[in-house]
Amino acid sequence: MAGAVTMLYRLDADAAAIARQFGVRLGQDPWRGGHVAPGAFAPVITAGREFIAGPRPAKGERRMVPRLWGVPPPPAAGNATRGVTSVRNVDSPFWVGNLRNSEFRCLVPATAFMEWGSGTDHEGRRIRHWYAPADQRIFAFAGVWKDSEVPSFALLTCKPNAVLRGSGRDAMPVILPADARAQHVWLHGSWKQAADLIAPYSSSLMLERREE
């Protein structure tokens, strides 16, 4: 399934470490570290008002909240029980309103992500490839959130860099640069500014580990 994007990621840091890294209020998030699969809750950093009535919080204020990875699909989707975990078309009517309204964009902390390799090991099992930026221990995916009965989020994707392309991938998650300004733009900037961040992470800064 070369078209599938990021089936699993890891966040090997507890809530307190994440809060320090991204300058957010710790709140009540109980995260202790571990892997995140579709349909599971994980820490997400927002600057929108979410369920809070009234004006948006002061510019620059961030909160870390648990959200479900996988947004409920549109009614036209065949399987209403399978959440949408990634955004591959930023011009889709399903995503346009949220992406262009900065308060619905979010940072999704992680320490590594997994993609299936194109080959198999000697026992016929598919090979897992784990990737992480060499210049960031805890990094941020570019994400977007939606609200329904369950608060949820999805990851933005882009064309693969040379490392991911070499593993047979046709897309990769958007990893924001190790720059606080980039995070600020994703959370608060115009769509034109934010869209410029939807780009492959540098291959020279990408670590890869195979798991057989």
N, C-alpha and C positions, 0 to 999 in steps of 0.2 A: 504494500500500500504506500507507494511513494508519495501520494498526495496527503496522507495523514500527517498532522503536525503536533508534535510534543504530546506524547501519551502519558508522561509522568515528569514531575520535577521534584527537586529536593529543596528544603529550606532548613539547613542544619544550623539553626540559631534559635534561641528562645525569644520570647516576646520582648524582653528587656533589651537584648542586644539589637533587635530590629529597630526598636524605638530610638535607641542611641544613634544608630547608623543613619536613620532618615529624619531625625529631629521631630518626632511625633509624640503626642500624649500616649502614654501606655494604655490607659483605659482598662478594660476588663478582659482583654484577649488572653486566653489561657494557653496559647501556643508554646510548646516545649521543644519543637524541632522534629524533623522527620520528612517523609515523602508526601507528596500531594498527587492524588489521582483525580480524574474527572468524577464529579459528583461528590467530592469531599470539600470540607470547609478549610480555608486557609486565610492567613492575615492579608489584608489589602489596605493600602494607604489612600485615603481620599481627602479632598478638600471641598467637597460638595455638602449640601445640607442634608441630603438623604431623607430620613423620616422626620427630621426636625422641622417643625413649622416656623415660618418667619424668614427673615433675610439670611442669605448665605453668610457663613462665618467670616471673620476678618481675613483679608487676603494674606496668604502665607500660612494660615493655621492648617495643620494637618491632623488627621485622626487615623488610628489603626483599628480596623474592625474586621471580624471574621465574615467571610462571604463564601458562597458555594461556587466551585469552579464548574461552570456550565450554565449558560443562560437558557431559559425555556425557549424552544424554537417558535417561529411564527406558525400560525394555524395551517398554512399551506404545506408545512413540512410533513413528511410521511410518518415519522415516529415522534410523537409528542412527548415521550418519556425520556428521550435522549437529549441532554443539554448541548448547546452550541458552545464549544470550548475555545474556538479561535475565530478571528475576524480576517477573512482573506480578501474581501471586497469592501473597501471603505466607502464606496459609493452606493452600496446596497441600501434601499429604503429602510431595511430593518435596523441599520446602524447609523445612518446619516444624522438623525436628530441628536443622538447621544454623543457621537464623536465631535460634532460641531459645537456642542455646548460643553465648555471645559469642565463644568462641575461633575460631569459623568465620566470623565477620564480618571484613571487611578494608576498607582504604582503597585506592582505585584512583586514583593520580595522573593528572592530565590538564591540558591547557592550552586545549582547545577540543573540541567534538564536532559531528558532522555529522548532519543530517537531510535527507531528500529533500523538496523543495518540492512543492506540489500542481500547479504549472504547468510549462511548458516554455519554452525560449528560442526565438528565431526560426528555429532549425534543427531544432526538435523534440526537443532534448535536455533531459532532466530537470535541474532547477536544484538545486544543492546549497546548503543553508543551514548556515553555521557559527555556532555559539553559544559564548559564554564569559562567565563572571561578570566584571563590571566591577571588582569589588573584590578579585579574587584572580588573580594571574598563574598560579600553579600551584595547582589546587584538587583536591579529592578527591571522587570518586563514592563512594557507599555500595555496597559489594560484599559478596559471600559466596563462600567457596571450598569446594570439594569435592575429595576425592582418589580417584583410580582409578589406572589405569596411568599417566596423565599428570596432573600437578597443574594444576587449572583454576579459573576463577572466572567469576562472572556479575555483572551490574550490577542494582541495585534500580531499579524505575521507580515513577512516581506520576502523578497527573493533570497535564496540561500547565499551565504558566502562560499568561498572555494572549498573550505573544510567540509561544510554540510553538503555541498553539491557533490563532492567526492564520495560521500556515503550514500549517494543516490536520492537525496532529498530535493524537492522542488520548491520548498518554502522553509522558513525558520521563524521562530518567535522574535519579535522586536525587543532587543536589549538596549536600554538607554545608556548613554555614555557615563563614564565615571566623573560626572560633573553635576554639581548641585543646580547649576543653571538649566541644564537639560531637563532635570526633574521638575523644576519650577515651570518651565515652558509647557511640559506635558500636562501639568495640573491646572495651569492658569492662562496659558497663551492662547492666541487666536488659532483657528484651525489651520491657517496657512503656516504659522510657525510650528505647530505641533506636527503637521504632516511631513515637514522636513526631517523629522526624527525617525520616520518609518523607513529604515535603511538597514542593510546587513551589517552585523558587527564585524569589525576588522578580523580577517583570518589570522593575522599575525598575533592577535591577542586572544586567540581561542585555544583552550586546552581540550584535548579529547582523550577519553579512556574507554576501552572496549570491555564489556562484561559478558563473558561466555558461560 
